[in-house]
């Protein structure tokens, strides 16, 4: 009798436990190079992902100073993560049969490139990126997002991207067209859209691949270089930022040794393995 009672209690207890549905895979790593961490559902233990591993809503991807990763989602959108970055997949829903998508990514630090090729007919942006200072509504674009301690720089290479402050009460929204840039500082309306040159994309890709910083000079076409200061009252000059090692503005991590196998953010050849 005691054995029967124990079995019965075990069955009742198992039925009372909450059922945790398995998260749906919404994308796969296309490329992983150097040290990259994956926290499933944002929880320990840390995993070392490799090419073709799946990602799910709630996952957090963290690249170290010499690590980089690229994720392709189920709607063919591609996220390339620069060294020294951290990204969370807050939510991701895509239904090809209904032509619906609702994707939300959270960028905690560093730099990412986002390529969204499918343009769905919706009144509101259906691919959202959030940072500590900004909300981006991506509409069929190729966009570079760079985070600093008190600002987010958004470089829109193709298509359109709307940007606003993370706090709705700040107000103001800016629509970026091709080759336009804006900075969204803490508690401030985004700066007006400013043009940059196509040549500047070469420098953006360099930061994306290597994590290395820029000189004080803007791009060859005269447009704003990443991390360059806007001409705003109360901010130090760009020259002082370059020579002042204590500057609080974001400086990407430096990689002392050249990368042995180049990483191609827009496709092409590249290593698919992982290193440590």
N, C-alpha and C positions, 0 to 999 in steps of 0.2 A: 504493500500500500504506500509506504513512504516514497518508493521509487516512482510509482504512478503519479503521485501528487507532485513530485518534483518536476516530472516531464510536463505535466499539465500546466504548472506555474510557468515553466520556461516558454511554452507555447503562447500562453496569455501575455507574458512579458514581451515576447518578440513581436506580437501583433500590436502591442501598445506603442512600440517605438515608432517615431516619425520616419516616413519613407523619404530619403534624400534622392531626388532624381539626378541622374548623371548629366552634367553640363554638356551642351552641344558644342562640338568642334566647329569654330567659325573661321578658321584659317590655319595655315601651316607655315612654318619657317621655310623660307626658300634658301637663305644663306645664313650661316653663323660663322663668325671669325673671331678668334681670340676669346678671352673670358667673358661669358654671358651667363647671367643667372635668370632662371625662370621660377617664379613663386606661384604655384597653382592656387587659384582663389586667393592670392595674396598671402598665403600661409607657408610657414616652414614645413618640411625641409626644403632647402634650395636645390633645384635641379639644374643640370647643365644641358641645355637643349642642343639638338642637332638638326640638320636639314631634314625636312619632312615631318618633324614632330608637330603635333597639333596644338592650337591655342584655343582657349575657351573664355567666355565672359567671366570677369573677375580675376583673370591671370595678370600678373605683373612681370614685365620684362626689364631687366637691368643690365646695361652694358658697362663693363669696367673701362679703364682709361685706354686700353688697347683692344677693346672688343667692339664689335658692330654686328648688327643683325638686320634681317629683312624678312617681313611677314607678308604673305599674300592671302587676302581674305576671300571668302566664298563668292563675293561679287566682283572679284578680280582687282579690287583696290589693293595697293601696295604701300606698306609702311616701311621706310628705311630708317634705322635708328643709329645715330652717330655714337662715337665713343663717349663715355661718361654721362649716359642718359638713363632716364627711368620713365617707363610708360605703363599705364594700366588700361586694359580693355574693360571699360566700365559696363558696356552692353553692346550687343551686336545682333541685329535681326535682319535677315534678308530673305525675301520670298520672290523668286524669279517669276513664278506663275502669276502673281498679283502685281508685280512691278513695284514692290514696296521694300523699303529699307529704313532702319533706324539704328545708326551706329553712333556710339559715344566713346571717345578715347580721352584719357586724362594724361597729360604730359606733366610730369613732376619736375624734371630738370633736363638740361642738355639741349639737343637739337634733333628734329626729325624731318624727313621729307615724306609728303603724302601725295600719292598719285591716285586720283579717283577718276576712272574713265567712264563708268556708267552714269549717265545723266537721266534721272527719273523725273517724271512730270509731277512734281509736288510744289505746293505753294511755299512751303518752308524748307530750309535746308535739312536734309536727312542724314548727313554725315557731319557730326559735331565733334570738335576738338576743344578741350578745356585746359587752361593753364592756371597758374596762380593769379594772373591779372586779366586774362582774356577768355572770350568764347569765340570760336571760329565756326562759321557755317560754310562748309565746303560744297561747291557746285561744279563737279566735273573739272577738277583743277589739278595742277601740279604746284604744290606749295611747300615752302621751307618755313619751319617754325623754330625760333631760337629763344631760349629762356635766359633771362638775367635775374638777379636777386629782386629787382623792383620793376621789371618790365618784360614784355614779350615782343619780339620783332617778328613780323610776318612778311615774307617775300612771296608774292604770288607770281609764279612764272607763266602759267597758262590758265585760261578759264576765269572764273570769278570766285571770290571768297569774301564773305561779310565778316567784319570784326567788330566786337564791342567789348566793353569792360565786363569782367566777371560779375560785378555787382550791378544788377539791373537799375538800381536807383541812380547810378552815375549817369546813365543816359548816353545817347549818341551812338550811331552805328555808321561804319564806313564800308563802302563796297569797293573792293580792290579788283581791278581789271588786270589784263596781262602786263607783266613787267611793272607792277606797282608794289609799293612798300608802305607799311604803317608800323608805328610803335604804340603799344598799349601799356601805359604805365599804371602803377597802383593808384586806384581811386581817381583816375583821370580819363576823360574821353579820348578815344584813339586819335592820333594825329591824322590830318588830312592825307589822302593818298598821294604818294610821291613817286615819280617815275625813276626807274633804274634801267641800266643798259643790259642787253643780252649777254655782253661779255662778263658781267658780274656773276652770272650763273656758274662760270668756271670756278670762281673763288668760293661760292657757296658749296659746290660739289666737293671742293678740296676740304672744307671744314667737315662736311658730312662723312667723308671717307677717313680722314686722318685725325680729326679733332684738333688740328692745329689752328692757331689764331691768325689774325691779320696784321699787316703793318698799318700805320696810321693813314696811309693813302687810300682813298676810295678806289672803286674799280676803274678800269681803264677808260670806261665811257663816261666817267664823271658822276655816276650815280652813287647813292649811299652804300658804303661797305657795311657788312654785318658788324654789329656792336659799335658802330660809329655813333657819336652823340648828335642829337638834333640840336638846332640852334634855339635852345630854350633858356629863359632867364634862370639864374641860380644854379646852373649846372657847370661843372668845370670844363675847361677846354679839352679838345681831343688830345692836344699835345701833352697836357698834364696827365692824362690818363695813360698814355703810352709809357711815360717815364716813371710813373708812380706805381711801384709794385703793390702798394696797399690799397689801390683803387678797389672800390666795392663792385664795380661793374663786372659782369660775367666775362671770364676768360676761359675758353675751351681748354680741356686737358691737353698737355703737350705729350707727343709721342717721340721719344728720343731716337728710336731706330726706324728706318723706312719699312714699310709693309712689303713683305716678300711677294705676296700674291695680291695684286690690286683688286679692290672691291668696286664693282660697277653698279651704282645705285639704280640706273635706268635699264638694267638688263645686260646682256652680253656675257662674256666669259667671266668666271670668278670661282673661287673655291666654295664648295658647299659643306666642307667639314668644319669641325670645331677645334679650337685649341685651348690651351690653358696658360 
